[in-house]
């Protein structure tokens, strides 16, 4: 089971590593998009959330307090769903559909990250294949 959990952690983290990198590599474009969606202090928030994504993903993938890493991802995903993908405000059917898909994707990923948090915190030292075990204990 340990190897399956490790593979799952790494595969899950890949999406966030790419997105976190994009926050820096495409900073100007992402800042403009965030500002257009009403994100306060977008110029500051884009690199901060990029760092949050990179740190959270690395924590999950490498097993360095993976429960904390999963929570960092949840804390990014839920506000992002509501602030950037408000499909309910769209009038164009195509844009509404696209935003609804992105909204639901973010919530689904947040749900998966919450499940990871619970599993990591519940398994504790039995998680295996981690550098530093979970910071929380739910058992």
C-alpha positions as CSV (number, residue, x, y, z in Angstrom):
1,X,0.0,0.0,0.0
2,X,2.8,2.4,0.8
3,X,4.0,2.6,-2.9
4,X,0.5,3.2,-4.1
5,X,0.1,6.1,-1.6
6,X,3.4,7.5,-2.8
7,X,2.5,7.2,-6.5
8,X,-0.9,8.9,-5.7
9,X,0.8,11.7,-3.8
10,X,3.3,12.4,-6.6
11,X,0.7,12.3,-9.4
12,X,-1.7,14.5,-7.4
13,X,1.1,17.0,-6.7
14,X,2.1,17.3,-10.4
15,X,-0.9,19.5,-11.2
16,X,-0.1,21.9,-8.4
17,X,3.7,22.0,-9.2
18,X,2.9,23.0,-12.8
19,X,0.3,25.6,-11.7
20,X,2.7,27.0,-9.0
21,X,5.4,27.3,-11.6
22,X,3.0,29.0,-13.9
23,X,2.3,31.7,-11.3
24,X,5.9,32.8,-11.7
25,X,6.6,32.0,-15.3
26,X,3.4,33.8,-16.5
27,X,3.2,36.2,-13.6
28,X,2.1,39.2,-15.6
29,X,-0.7,37.4,-17.5
30,X,-1.9,35.7,-14.3
31,X,-1.9,39.0,-12.4
32,X,-4.0,40.6,-15.1
33,X,-6.5,37.7,-15.0
34,X,-6.7,37.8,-11.2
35,X,-7.2,41.5,-11.2
36,X,-9.9,41.3,-13.8
37,X,-11.7,38.8,-11.5
38,X,-11.5,41.2,-8.6
39,X,-8.7,39.6,-6.6
40,X,-7.4,42.2,-4.2
41,X,-3.7,43.0,-4.4
42,X,-3.4,40.6,-7.4
43,X,0.2,41.6,-8.0
44,X,1.1,40.3,-4.6
45,X,-1.4,37.4,-4.4
46,X,-0.2,35.7,-7.6
47,X,3.4,35.0,-6.5
48,X,2.2,34.3,-2.9
49,X,-0.3,31.7,-4.1
50,X,2.3,30.3,-6.5
51,X,4.6,29.8,-3.6
52,X,1.7,28.3,-1.6
53,X,1.0,25.8,-4.4
54,X,4.7,24.8,-4.8
55,X,5.2,24.3,-1.1
56,X,1.9,22.4,-0.6
57,X,2.6,20.2,-3.6
58,X,6.2,19.4,-2.5
59,X,5.0,18.7,1.0
60,X,2.5,16.2,-0.3
61,X,4.8,14.6,-2.9
62,X,7.9,14.3,-0.7
63,X,6.0,13.4,2.5
64,X,7.2,16.4,4.5
65,X,4.2,17.0,6.8
66,X,1.9,15.9,3.9
67,X,-1.2,16.6,5.9
68,X,-0.2,20.3,6.2
69,X,0.7,20.3,2.5
70,X,-2.8,19.0,1.7
71,X,-4.4,21.7,3.8
72,X,-2.3,24.4,2.0
73,X,-3.8,23.2,-1.3
74,X,-7.4,23.2,0.2
75,X,-6.8,26.8,1.4
76,X,-5.8,27.7,-2.2
77,X,-8.5,25.8,-4.0
78,X,-11.7,26.8,-2.2
79,X,-11.3,30.6,-2.5
80,X,-10.0,30.2,-6.0
81,X,-13.2,28.4,-7.0
82,X,-15.4,31.2,-5.7
83,X,-13.3,34.2,-6.6
84,X,-12.1,33.2,-10.1
85,X,-14.7,30.9,-11.4
86,X,-18.1,32.5,-10.4
87,X,-20.1,30.8,-13.2
88,X,-23.3,32.2,-11.7
89,X,-22.3,35.7,-12.8
90,X,-21.7,34.7,-16.4
91,X,-24.2,35.5,-19.1
92,X,-22.6,33.9,-22.1
93,X,-23.5,30.2,-22.1
94,X,-20.0,29.1,-23.3
95,X,-18.2,31.2,-20.6
96,X,-20.7,30.0,-18.0
97,X,-20.1,26.4,-18.9
98,X,-16.3,26.8,-18.8
99,X,-16.4,28.6,-15.5
100,X,-18.7,26.0,-14.0
101,X,-16.3,23.3,-15.0
102,X,-13.4,25.1,-13.5
103,X,-15.4,25.8,-10.3
104,X,-16.3,22.2,-9.9
105,X,-12.8,21.0,-10.7
106,X,-11.4,23.2,-8.0
107,X,-14.0,22.0,-5.5
108,X,-13.3,18.3,-6.5
109,X,-9.6,18.8,-6.0
110,X,-10.2,20.5,-2.6
111,X,-12.3,17.5,-1.6
112,X,-9.5,15.1,-2.7
113,X,-7.0,17.2,-0.7
114,X,-9.2,17.0,2.3
115,X,-9.4,13.2,2.0
116,X,-5.6,13.1,1.7
117,X,-5.4,15.3,4.9
118,X,-7.6,12.9,6.8
119,X,-5.8,9.8,5.6
120,X,-2.4,11.3,6.4
121,X,-3.4,12.5,9.8
122,X,-5.2,9.2,10.6
123,X,-2.4,6.9,9.5
124,X,0.3,8.9,11.3
125,X,3.5,7.0,11.4
126,X,2.0,4.1,9.5
127,X,1.8,6.2,6.4
128,X,5.3,5.1,5.3
129,X,7.5,6.5,2.6
130,X,7.6,10.0,4.0
131,X,10.5,12.2,5.1
132,X,8.6,13.8,8.0
133,X,5.3,12.3,9.2
134,X,2.0,14.1,9.6
135,X,1.8,17.1,11.9
136,X,-1.8,16.3,13.0
137,X,-3.3,13.2,14.5
138,X,-6.9,12.2,14.0
139,X,-6.6,8.7,15.4
